[in-house]
């Protein structure tokens, strides 16, 4: 949950030093943009990323098509 609060602490993130190398503004911006992009997932992406054997994005999409409207909520 703390990942989603980094946007408010971008300066702190940019000032982090890892193995003697400062994280920097560019990297901090890229990390925050990637996190923001991950906020909205399709049902296929969400369920497909759970790591359930034989249940990837494509299979979830096929299931969703087989039961229209049932997985929308």
Secondary structure, DSSP 8 states (H G I E B T S, - for coil): -GGGGGGGGHHHHHT-EETTEE--HHHHHHHHHHHHHTT---HHHHHHTT--TT--HHHHHHHHHHTTTTT--
